[in-house]
Amino acid sequence: MRWPLRYAPLLFALASACVIFPPMAGAQESFLERFIRAGNPAPVKQPVEPAPRRSSNNPGAHAVHHPSGLKEGPQDVQIKTKTNPSTAILVIGDALADKLAQGIDQEFADNPDVQVVRKTKPMSSLTHVDIYDWVEGARALLSGPQHYDVGVILIGTHDLTNAGTSFDPGADSWREAYGRRVDALLGVFKEKNVPVVWVGLPVMMGTPKSSEELQSLNAIVREAVHNAGGTFVDLHDAFIGEDGKYTDTGPALNGTTVRLRTSDGVGFTQQGALKAAYFADVEVKRILAQKPATAPDAILASPGQPGAKGDIERLIDQMAGTPPSTDSVPLIAKIPERPAVGPTISLTTPERASDGLLTPPVTRAPRPLASSFAIDQWRAAKPGRSDDFSWRSSP
């Protein structure tokens, strides 16, 4: 069937209108629109990649993504204050000690009786007394009202440079001067009878010369700490790779490979701080285990009148809501003390008489033998029973 030519202008006008005025979104397409679209398939849309996330610190820079999937994690963890802890660990030193204190605190997080006190100065050192004098600072800390059971020291990152001093870090004069500073700091702890755990510097990213100077500094500290009766913790092997050189990644405590050092090649990440704290905690726990236990009398001591009433009775009265007694007789009578172990009773030793001889057995009247085998006691066997032996006499 052919369309008449008179309808051609009308079809041309409708086709032009569909091209100029496209259908609205969501409207149903007509037959003519579908016919025209059949010869021109819609282009395939390419997926749009999301824009890279920008860093919160620098809005104009893109965030750095580690291709290996390793993340440094949060760099600061607040140390929580515990209620009435019986043990306090003092941590002093530079920026590495600040991270070490966070790792030690996480190790004792579940122990309410151990409090980690962080008194660190990130830019401090032993030689730069113009920034902070650690000998006088430690004396002020240990002379205060707070009692410390053990001190942890990690310092020396800024001692590898000769800024502020007239010595070369590799010269004998510098080594002698640095040894005197270490002895002075250890002497403050020894005066206050506070044991010391000195953590050595880990290997850092740099030249072989700087690595030699670091090992030389650790050797000075190790000798001084041993002479003072303290404990030295060496972290060198914990932060090197299989080739024996510096590496910023390594196995964590659970064995997984994580980032242990920050991008500057000096600081600890949070995982690195936990690993360094693990080696220090071994010595700290050993020292705390040797701490003498508190006497029970000191625990039950009361600030009131000790002779008026027993400590245990006053505590029970307070818990039960009993008013204080003015009488000399306590409201709760004391339970008589019993021995922890009673008399020993043997279950197998034979009894003895009063004269020391074995107790004779109880004698009974003998039973006549005739009564035991009396003929009248025997009863005739029933035929077919097991005791019927009449079959023997049968032919």
Residue pairs with C-beta under 8 A, 6 or more apart in sequence:
3 11
14 32
15 32
15 36
18 30
18 32
18 33
18 36
19 36
23 29
23 33
29 37
52 62
52 63
53 62
53 63
54 60
54 61
54 62
54 63
55 61
55 62
55 63
55 64
66 259
68 249
70 249
70 257
70 258
70 259
71 259
72 259
72 262
72 263
72 269
72 270
73 259
73 269
73 270
73 271
74 270
75 262
75 269
75 270
76 102
77 102
77 105
77 106
77 270
79 101
79 102
79 105
79 116
79 118
80 105
80 109
81 115
82 112
82 113
82 114
82 115
83 112
85 112
85 113
85 114
85 115
86 113
86 294
87 113
87 114
87 115
87 149
87 288
87 291
88 114
88 115
88 116
88 117
88 146
88 147
88 148
88 149
89 104
89 108
89 114
89 115
89 116
89 117
89 148
89 149
89 150
89 151
89 152
89 284
90 117
90 119
90 141
90 142
90 148
90 150
90 151
90 152
90 194
91 97
91 100
91 101
91 104
91 116
91 117
91 118
91 119
91 120
91 151
91 152
91 153
91 154
92 119
92 120
92 134
92 137
92 138
92 141
92 151
92 152
92 153
92 155
93 100
93 120
93 121
93 124
93 153
93 154
93 155
94 120
94 121
94 122
94 123
94 124
94 125
94 154
94 155
94 156
94 157
94 158
95 120
95 122
95 123
95 157
95 266
95 267
96 154
96 155
96 157
96 201
96 202
96 266
96 267
96 268
96 276
97 120
97 152
97 153
97 154
97 155
97 199
98 118
98 120
98 122
99 267
99 268
99 270
99 272
99 273
99 276
100 152
100 154
100 199
100 268
100 273
100 276
100 277
100 280
101 116
101 118
101 120
101 152
102 118
102 270
102 273
102 277
103 268
103 270
103 273
103 274
103 275
103 276
103 277
103 278
104 116
104 152
104 277
104 280
104 281
104 284
105 116
105 118
106 274
106 277
107 274
107 277
107 278
107 281
108 114
108 116
108 281
114 288
117 146
117 148
119 137
119 141
121 131
121 132
121 134
121 137
123 131
123 158
124 131
124 132
124 134
124 155
124 158
125 131
125 155
125 156
125 157
125 158
125 159
126 134
126 155
126 156
126 159
126 178
126 181
126 182
126 185
127 159
127 164
127 165
127 177
127 178
127 181
128 158
128 159
128 163
128 164
128 165
130 164
131 164
134 155
134 185
135 181
135 184
135 185
135 188
138 151
138 185
138 188
138 189
139 188
141 148
142 148
142 188
142 189
142 191
142 192
142 194
143 192
148 194
149 194
149 195
149 287
149 288
149 291
150 194
150 195
150 196
150 197
150 284
150 287
150 288
151 189
151 194
151 195
151 196
151 197
152 196
152 197
152 198
152 199
152 280
152 284
153 185
153 196
153 197
153 198
153 199
154 198
154 199
154 201
156 201
156 217
156 218
156 221
157 201
157 204
157 266
159 169
159 178
159 217
160 169
160 210
160 213
160 214
160 217
161 169
162 168
162 169
162 174
165 174
165 177
167 173
167 174
167 177
168 174
169 213
169 216
169 217
170 212
170 213
170 216
175 216
175 220
178 217
178 220
179 220
179 223
179 224
182 220
182 221
182 224
182 225
183 224
183 228
186 196
186 198
186 224
186 225
186 228
186 230
187 228
189 195
189 196
189 230
190 228
190 229
195 230
195 231
195 287
196 225
196 228
196 230
196 231
197 230
197 231
197 233
197 280
197 283
197 284
197 287
198 221
198 225
198 230
198 231
198 232
198 233
199 233
199 235
199 276
199 279
199 280
200 218
200 221
200 222
200 232
200 233
200 234
200 235
200 236
201 214
201 217
201 218
201 235
202 235
202 236
202 238
202 239
202 276
203 211
203 214
203 236
203 239
203 240
203 245
203 246
204 210
204 211
204 214
204 246
204 265
204 266
205 246
205 248
205 261
205 264
205 265
205 266
206 246
206 265
211 246
215 236
218 234
218 236
221 232
222 232
222 234
225 231
225 232
226 232
231 283
231 287
233 279
233 280
233 283
235 276
235 279
238 250
238 275
238 276
238 279
239 246
239 247
239 250
239 260
239 261
239 272
239 275
239 276
240 246
240 247
241 247
241 250
246 265
247 260
247 261
248 259
248 260
248 261
248 262
248 263
248 265
249 257
249 258
249 259
249 260
250 257
250 258
250 260
250 275
251 257
251 258
252 258
252 260
252 271
252 274
252 275
253 274
253 275
253 278
258 269
258 271
259 269
259 271
259 272
260 268
260 269
260 271
260 272
260 275
261 267
261 268
261 269
261 272
262 268
262 269
268 276
300 311
300 312
300 315
301 311
302 311
302 314
304 314
308 328
309 325
309 330
310 330
310 334
313 330
313 331
313 332
313 334
316 322
316 332
317 324
317 325
317 331
317 332
322 331
325 331
350 358
350 359
351 358
351 359
352 358
352 359
353 359
353 360
381 387
381 388
381 389
381 390
382 388
383 390
